[in-house]
């Protein structure tokens, strides 16, 4: 289950999702298997993942709360 999911770019400013979730080796392995390394990055200093928006459908499959966190949040401002 995701603990954080916000829109954000990678180091080259490609659009995607910044994710945080509890450590789960199975989920991490699935992510690495289903999302090419050029479309994801692990940010060890922040303990978060970036995944390209092109793989949103994979995130919806992996995380039951992805839609709630990503699309149904009310804008803060």
N, C-alpha and C positions, 0 to 999 in steps of 0.2 A: 504494500500500500504506500502510495506517495505521501510524503509529509510536506513537500513543496513542489509547485509546478508553475513557472512563470515564463512569459515570452522573453527571449533573449538571444543574442547572437553568439557565434563562436568567435575565435580570435581573428578571423577574417571578415567578421560581421555578417556571416550568412545567417538568415533567420532560423529560429528553432525554439526549443524548449529547454529551460534550465530546470533540472529535476534533483530532488533529494528524496531518499527513501532509506529505510533501515537496511543494514547490510544483509544481503541474501545471496549466497553464491549461485544459486540456481537462476535467479532473476538476472544477475550480472552475466552469467554465461549465455542465457537466452538473448540478452541485449547484444552481446558481442557477436553472436551467431547470426542474428536477424538484421542487424544494422551495420553496414560496412564501416570500417574504421575511419574513412574519410567523412562520414556523416554523423560521427559521435566523438566526444572527447571527455575524458575524465579529468576533472580539475581537483587534484589532490589537496591543494592549499585551501580550498573551500569545501571539500568533501561533497562535490556535486557533479552531475553529468550534464552535458549539453548534447541534445539530439536534434538533428535537422528536422524542420517542419515536414519534410517529405516522408518522414517515418511516423507521423502522428498516428496512423492506423495501427502500427505495431504497439505504440504506447497505450492505445485504447484497449488492445488485447491483453497486455501485461498487467495494467493497473486498473482495477475496477473503479477507482475514484478519479481517474484522469479527466474525464469530461467535467465532473463537478469542479475540480480545481482549475482547469484550463479555460473552460468556456462559460461557466455559470457564475463567475465571481463578478460582483458589482464593481464598477470603476471607483477608485478611492477619491478621485477629484474630478 
